Amino acid sequence: MEIALKILLVLFSIGLIAVVLLQKGKSAGLSGAISGGAEHLFGKQKARGLDLFLQRLTVALAAGFFVLALIVSYFVQK
């Protein structure tokens, strides 16, 4: 059971890394750092299509990774 959970944790981590690397950058350079947050805050840039799917997949994989890491740490402790 412990080995299966560790393998699943590695798969989640590789998936999370891949999904984050597939996403486009939200801002570029210093001008993006200054105005990028305001545009995102007021909703001028809405994600659609692939970007929205990748954002939701990132959230799901991150949540799964976090929960799985807690479960693996519980089993390794015993």
Residue pairs with C-beta under 8 A, 6 or more apart in sequence:
1 75
2 72
2 75
2 76
5 68
5 71
5 72
5 75
6 72
8 68
9 65
9 68
9 69
9 72
12 61
12 64
12 65
12 68
13 65
15 61
16 58
16 61
16 62
16 65
19 54
19 57
19 58
19 61
20 58
22 54
23 51
23 54
23 55
23 58
24 51
26 32
26 36
26 40
26 45
27 33
27 35
27 36
39 45
47 55
